[in-house]
Amino acid sequence: MKSRFQPFFIFLCLVTISMSLATMSWAGETIQILEKEKKIILTGEISKALGTYDEHLRGAVEYLVCGKGGKEYESIIVVDSTAKDVYDAMLKLGVKRGSPPFYNEEQDKEIAPKGESVLIYIEWTDNGETKRVRGEDLLYNVHTQKPMKHAAWIFSGSRLVYDLESEDEDAQIPQAFMSNDIVALNHLDGSALFQNPLPEAAKENTYKKNEKLLPPLGTRVKLTIEVNQNMQLYILISGRVQGVGFRAFTKRNATQLGIRGYAKNLSNGKVEVVAEGDRGTLDRLLVALRKGPSASKVDDVNIEERPFSGKHKAFEIRY
């Protein structure tokens, strides 16, 4: 004989399972950890509070990314995840915590942060069109009067502070867990998980928002943090790219960047390039290849990512 409470019990179980699945789905949408690709994908928005205190800050921006409750008024992006979520995700990718910047009294100088580097990409939709840029592109250097240079951000893991909520009086946690500072623009800001490695970042108030590119405040964005690992790119460039010095141009740029591989003319009129190096450096080569030498006209650049082989000892021109 069935209990009259059985239908209610089943209903209650279904509701509980449904709520659990909803919570799991929400968590998955907020932060995704792609271990194989060595990247984290976060959701967020262009900070609605950006510029709130412009009379005092004069437009200065101190953070590329913060979590909710962080310094949203001087951050470009506010993500839906916490700094602890991001920290734990980096460890899950196999990235070890680095060392945050600090002042060395014996040497009487500031010591720069150390750690593995990452690349940051921002993606959003504008009138049905998807736009994807490097995080640095959303910033403007007030001294050079140009957008911020591309950089490989350093994962220091934030300086450690005492955990006031722990019963263990000696317990310590990254300061970012409390401040929700995630990506700092000043490379001596040890409160954040990631620091800017560029020498220009030692000065305060170096950056403002890039008015020409930044989408409206409150625009929803997807933020990708990708470990800057070695890889190979197989590249096919089409257009007016043969007989214009394209291979020599490619070799010159690749050699300056320390990239190894080769450039070769194909019978179909395209130029084939195989390039090996870390992702951040390869991105810089791609910028050059999309422009090409002055006599060329690049119509298309097709890119295929491949595993790093390490077999190329230099960059050469093949015939």
N, C-alpha and C positions, 0 to 999 in steps of 0.2 A: 504493500500500500504506500502510495506516494505521500510524503509530508506536504501539508499545505504551505510550508515555508520554502519548499524546494524551488518553485518558480522564482520567488523573490531572491533566493540565494544565487541562482543561476544569473539572474538579471544583475545582481550586485557584482558578481565575478566579471561579467562582460563589461560593466561600466569601469571597473578597476583596470582591466586589461586595456580597454580603450584609452583611459587616461594615461596609462603607462606608455602606450605606443605613441600617444600624442606628445608626451614629454620627450621620448627618445627622438621623435621626428624633429621636434623643435631644436633639440641639442644638435642633431645632425645638420640642420640648416644653418645654425649659428656658427659652428666650427667643424670643419672636415679635416681629418688627418689622412693624408695620402702617403703612406709609408714608402711605397715603391718609388713614387715620383719625388720623394723627399720634399714635400710641400704641405703647407697648411692653407686652407681657404676659410676666410672669415667674412661675416656680413657686418654691415655698418652703414653710416651715413656721413655726408659732409656736415661737420659740426654746425648745428643751428646757433650755437653760442659764439661762434667765431666773430671776433670784432666787437664783442660786447663792451670791452674796455679800451677801445682804440684811442680814446683821448689820453689814456695813461700809457698804453703799450705802443701807440703810434703805428699800429698795424703789424707789430712784430709777432712772429709765430715761434713757439719753442718746441712744439711736438708735431711730428707727422701723424702719430696715432696715439690715442689714449682710450681707456675704457670708460664706461659711464661712471660719473662721479669723479673722474680725473679732471685735469685742467682743460676742460672742454672749450673755454673761452680763448685759449691760445694753442689749440690743436686743429689740424686740418680735418682729421677723420676721427669719429667716435665709433668704436666697434661694439657689437652686442655682447662679446665675450669679455671675461675679466683677464687681467694680466696673469693671474695664476693659471687660467685655462690655456693661455698661449705658452706659458713657461712649461707646463706639463706636456703640451703637444710637442714642443721642441725636443724635450727629453725622449718622448716616444719615437721621434724620428731618428734617435740615436745621436743627437747633437749634445755634446757635453757643455756644461755651464762654463763660461769663460771667467775672466777677472775684470771687474768694473774699474773705472778710472779712480785714482786716488792721489792725494798729495804726499810725496815722499819728503819728510822733514830733513833726513840726512843729506839727500841730494838737493834739497830746496827747489823742487820742481814737480810739476804735475805729471803723473804717469798715465799714459793713454790706455784706453780699454783694450783687452785682448780677447780673442775667441773666434769661433767659426763665423764665416760671413754668409749673409743671405741677400737675396734680391726681393724687392717689393713691387708688386704690380697692382694697379687700381683699375677696376672695370665698372662702367655704368652705362645706362641706356639713355640716349638723347633723341627724342622724336623717332623712336623705333630703331635707331642705329646704335649698335654696341661700340663703345669706345674703350680702348685699353691702353694705358700709359704706365710708365714707370712712376713710382711714388714721387720721385724727385721732380718730375715735370710739373707737379702742382705747386711747386715752390719757386720763389724768385729771390735771387741774391741781390741785396740792395747795394753792395759794393761793386760788383761786376756789371750790374744792370742787365743780367741775363738769367735764364732759368737755372736752377741748381744743377750742378754737374751730376751725372749718374755715379752712384756709389754702391759698394757692397757693404751693407750695414753689419755691424759687429754685434753678435749675441754674447753679451757679458753676463747676462742673468741678473743684473742689478746688485747693488751693494747689500750686504746682510745687516739686519737690525734685529734687536731683541723682540721676540713675539710676546707682546703684553697679554695676550689671551691664553697663553699656554701655562699649565701648572708647573712646568719645568722652567725655572727662572733663568736658565742658561740657553733655552731654546731660541734659535734665530730663524728668520725668514727673509726672503728678498724684500727690499723696501717697496718694490713695485706692487706687491700683493696688497699693500696698504694705500698707496697713492694712485694705483691704476695707470701709471705712466708706462707706456709700451715702447714707443720709438721716439727717442730724443734727437733734436737737431744739434744741440751742443754736445760735442763728444766728451766733455768732462762732466756731464750730468749722469751721475751714477745711480740715480733713482730709477731710471728706466731699464727695461730688459735689453733694448738695442740702442747702440750709439752710432753717430755719424763719424766715419773715419777721415773725412776730408780736413786738411789743415785749416781751411777757412772756418770750420765749425768751432774753433777755439774761441771765436769772438761771439759775444752776446748780440742778440738782435740783428743777426746777419740775414735772416730770411723773412719774407712776407708771402702771402698767398699770390699765386700767379693768376692775376685777374683775367688774362686772355684764355686760360684753359680751364680754370676751376669751375665745375658745374654749380648750379644754385645751392645755397645752404639747405640742408635737409634732404638732398638727393641721395637715394639709396645706392650703395656701392658694394662691390665684392672686392675683397682685399686678399691677395695671394702672397704668402711669405714662402720663398723657395730657397732651399739650401744651395749655396753657390758651389756646386760640385763640377768636377771635370767631366766633359762630354765631347762628343763629335757631332758636328753639323755637316750634313750633305746638302749643298746649295746649288741650285740651278738658276742662273741669271739670264734673262732673255731681253731682247731689244737690240739696239745698235751697240753691241758689246764686243765685237771682234774687229781687229784692225784699228783699234783706238787706244791701245796700251792698257786694256783692262786687266790683263794678267799681271803685268808689271806693277800696276796700281795696287792690286790685291796683295801681291807679295810685299810691297813696301809697307803697307798698313799692317799686315799680319806680323811681319818681322818686328816692327816698332812695338807691337802689343805683346810679343812673345808667343804668338800663336803658331802652331806647327800644322803642316799639311801640304796641299798643293792647289794650283789653279791650272785648268786645261781647257782649250778650245774644243768644242764638239762639232761633228759634221753637220748638225742641224742648226748651227749658228749660235748656239747658247754657250755660255761659259760654265764649266763645272768646277765647283770649289769644295774641297774637303778641308775642314778646319777643326783643330782640337785645342782645347784649353778650358778654363773655367767659364761658366755661363755668363758671368758679368763681363768678362773680357770679350767673349764671342759676340755679345750684344753690341759692343762698341764697334767691332768689325762690321757687323750687319748694317749699322748706321752708315758707314763709309761705302759699303757695297750698294746700298740703295741709291746713293748719289752717283757713284762712279766717277771716273776722270772727266775732265771738261768736254772732251770730244765725244763722249758716249751719251746714250739715252736709254736709261733702264726702264723697261716696261713692266717687268715682273721679277720677283725674287721668291722662288719656291724653296722651302726649308724642311728638311727631315732630320729629326733628332735621332742620334744613334749612340750606342755605348762607346765610351772612351777606349781607344785601342792602345795608345802609348807607343805605337810603332813608328810614328813620324819623328824624325830627329831635327828637322828644320822645316821652313816653308819654301817650296820650290815651284818652278814653272815646268809643267809637263807638256810634251809635244806629241 
